[in-house]
Amino acid sequence: MSDQPRAAYARLPRDEAEAVAMQTELAGCVVVADDDTPIETIAGLDIAYDKDSDTAVATAVVMRRADLEVLDETIVHGASDFPYVPGLLAFRELPLLLKAIEALSVTPDLYVCDGYGLTHPRRFGLACHLGVVLDAPAIGVAKNPPHLPWEAPAPERGAWTAITASGETVGCALRTQDGVKPVYVSVGHRSTLPTARDLVLELAPKYRLPEPIRAADQLGRKQLAATE
């Protein structure tokens, strides 16, 4: 992808109506297909907000898939220039996340976002937006259920149920550990749901969250605590 279209995809809209229009248009750029390139390194992305100010901390942690060793991590402090609007979270978080990614010395093969991909009202959540901007494989792993009907999977690790909208499968609820709450997985870009589901399960050998975003979350929380 050239720099010009990437900049256009990443720009901030003037208002909420333009943001919705951008999402609707860019949703057509999402590729739901697996890449031929092997996935050997994975970046987990997260943003933590200071509850007492507009300050946010974006973190990116790159791990080697084979042994989950941390290869690189970055921290970026800043403030969001777009207000919090349900369904438009990507415009609030994407600019800082891109800065954290640009600071990495390792280019990962896939990005895991703490949020939604296709499981979104316009099929264009944060993982989709980031994947399209970078033209890179991306998946979304959300901690909270989407505003769509879904059924709880069986209690054992690996159980899952499909999340559908208008007859289309847009994600799944996945049990990553026995008896714990599921996570909500969806395609962001250049992936398929079976691949995303299997990868999330692989990346979560001990805890509910996959290790890359768990590490990014912990890194951001530590940074905010250190500045209090």
C-alpha positions in Angstrom: 0.0 0.0 0.0 1.4 3.4 -0.9 1.7 6.2 1.7 -1.0 8.3 0.1 -4.0 5.8 0.5 -2.7 4.8 3.9 -2.8 8.4 5.0 -6.3 8.8 3.6 -7.5 5.7 5.5 -5.9 6.9 8.7 -7.1 10.5 8.7 -9.5 11.8 11.3 -13.0 12.6 10.2 -14.5 16.1 10.8 -17.5 14.8 12.6 -19.5 11.7 13.5 -21.4 11.6 10.2 -18.2 11.6 8.2 -16.8 8.9 10.5 -19.8 6.7 9.8 -19.4 7.3 6.0 -15.7 6.5 6.2 -16.4 3.2 8.0 -19.0 2.2 5.5 -16.7 2.9 2.5 -13.6 1.4 4.0 -15.5 -1.8 5.0 -15.3 -2.7 1.4 -11.5 -2.9 1.6 -11.5 -5.7 4.2 -10.0 -8.9 2.9 -11.4 -12.1 4.6 -8.8 -14.6 3.4 -5.7 -16.1 4.9 -2.3 -14.8 3.9 0.3 -17.2 2.4 3.0 -15.7 4.6 3.6 -17.7 7.7 2.7 -16.0 11.0 5.9 -16.2 13.1 5.7 -12.9 15.1 2.6 -11.3 16.6 2.0 -7.8 18.0 -0.6 -7.2 20.8 -2.0 -3.7 20.9 -3.8 -1.9 23.7 -4.7 1.6 24.9 -5.1 2.5 28.6 -6.7 5.8 29.7 -6.0 7.9 32.7 -9.3 8.1 34.6 -8.5 11.6 35.8 -7.4 13.2 32.5 -7.5 12.9 28.7 -4.1 11.2 28.7 -3.8 7.8 27.1 -1.0 5.3 26.8 -0.8 3.1 23.7 1.3 0.0 23.9 2.5 -2.6 21.4 4.2 -5.8 22.4 5.7 -8.2 19.7 6.1 -11.8 20.6 7.6 -14.8 18.8 4.8 -17.3 18.1 6.9 -20.3 18.8 7.6 -19.6 22.5 5.8 -16.3 23.2 9.1 -14.6 23.9 8.9 -10.7 23.9 10.9 -9.4 20.9 10.1 -5.7 21.2 7.7 -3.4 23.0 6.8 0.3 22.7 4.9 2.9 24.8 3.4 6.1 23.4 1.7 8.7 25.5 -0.8 11.2 24.1 -4.3 12.4 24.1 -7.2 11.4 21.8 -8.4 14.0 19.3 -11.7 12.3 18.6 -14.5 11.9 21.2 -15.8 8.6 22.6 -18.7 7.6 20.4 -20.0 4.0 20.5 -19.1 2.3 17.2 -16.5 4.9 16.3 -13.8 3.8 18.8 -11.2 3.3 16.1 -11.0 7.0 15.3 -10.2 7.6 18.9 -7.6 4.9 19.3 -6.0 4.4 15.9 -3.7 7.5 15.8 -1.9 6.6 19.0 -1.7 2.9 18.2 -0.1 3.7 14.8 2.5 5.7 16.6 3.3 2.8 18.9 3.5 0.5 15.9 5.8 2.9 14.0 8.2 2.9 17.0 8.7 -0.9 16.8 12.0 -2.2 15.6 10.3 -5.5 14.6 7.6 -5.7 11.9 5.1 -8.3 13.1 3.4 -10.8 10.8 0.0 -10.2 12.5 -1.6 -7.7 14.8 -4.0 -8.6 17.6 -6.2 -5.7 18.7 -8.1 -5.4 22.0 -11.4 -4.8 20.3 -13.7 -5.9 17.5 -13.1 -6.5 13.8 -16.1 -7.6 11.7 -18.2 -7.9 14.8 -19.3 -4.3 14.4 -22.4 -2.5 13.3 -20.8 -1.5 9.9 -18.4 -4.5 9.8 -15.4 -2.2 10.4 -14.2 -2.3 14.0 -10.7 -1.3 15.2 -9.0 -4.5 14.0 -10.4 -3.9 10.5 -9.4 -0.3 10.4 -5.9 -1.0 11.6 -5.5 -3.9 9.2 -6.7 -1.9 6.2 -4.5 1.1 7.1 -1.4 -1.1 7.5 -2.5 -3.6 4.8 -1.5 -6.3 7.2 -3.2 -9.3 8.8 -5.1 -8.3 11.9 -7.7 -9.9 14.2 -9.9 -8.5 17.0 -10.2 -10.0 20.5 -12.7 -8.2 22.7 -13.2 -8.7 26.4 -16.9 -7.7 26.4 -19.6 -9.2 24.3 -20.8 -7.3 21.2 -24.3 -5.7 20.8 -25.4 -8.8 18.9 -27.2 -12.0 19.9 -24.8 -14.7 21.0 -24.9 -17.9 23.0 -22.4 -18.9 25.6 -20.1 -21.7 24.5 -19.6 -24.9 26.5 -17.5 -24.5 29.6 -14.4 -26.3 28.4 -11.4 -24.7 26.7 -11.7 -24.5 23.0 -15.5 -24.4 22.9 -17.0 -21.7 20.7 -20.3 -20.4 19.3 -20.8 -18.3 16.2 -21.8 -14.7 16.4 -24.0 -13.8 13.4 -25.7 -10.7 12.0 -28.2 -10.7 9.1 -27.4 -14.3 8.5 -23.6 -13.7 8.2 -21.1 -15.1 10.6 -19.1 -12.1 11.9 -17.2 -13.6 14.8 -17.3 -16.1 17.6 -17.4 -16.4 21.4 -14.4 -18.5 22.3 -13.7 -20.2 25.7 -9.9 -19.9 26.1 -9.8 -21.5 29.6 -12.0 -24.0 31.3 -14.9 -22.3 33.2 -13.8 -18.7 32.5 -15.7 -16.0 30.5 -15.2 -16.3 26.8 -13.5 -13.7 24.6 -15.0 -12.5 21.4 -13.0 -13.1 18.2 -13.4 -11.6 14.8 -11.5 -11.0 11.6 -9.8 -7.7 11.1 -8.1 -8.0 7.7 -6.3 -10.7 5.7 -7.4 -13.5 7.9 -10.3 -16.0 8.3 -12.4 -16.7 11.4 -11.2 -20.3 11.8 -7.5 -19.1 11.6 -8.2 -16.3 14.0 -10.0 -18.6 16.5 -7.3 -21.2 16.4 -4.6 -18.6 16.8 -6.2 -16.9 19.8 -6.6 -20.3 21.5 -2.9 -21.1 20.8 -1.8 -17.7 22.2 -3.8 -18.2 25.4 -2.2 -21.2 27.0 -2.7 -20.1 30.7 -5.0 -17.1 30.9 -8.2 -15.8 29.4 -6.6 -13.2 27.1 -4.0 -14.1 24.5 -0.5 -13.3 25.7 0.3 -10.5 23.2 -2.6 -8.3 24.3 -2.4 -9.4 27.9 1.2 -8.1 27.9 0.3 -4.9 26.2 -2.5 -4.3 28.7 -0.2 -4.9 31.6 2.5 -2.6 30.2 0.0 0.2 29.7 -1.4 -0.2 33.2 2.1 -0.1 34.7 2.9 3.1 32.8 -0.3 4.8 34.1 0.4 3.7 37.6 4.0 5.1 37.5 2.7 8.5 36.5 0.1 8.8 39.2 
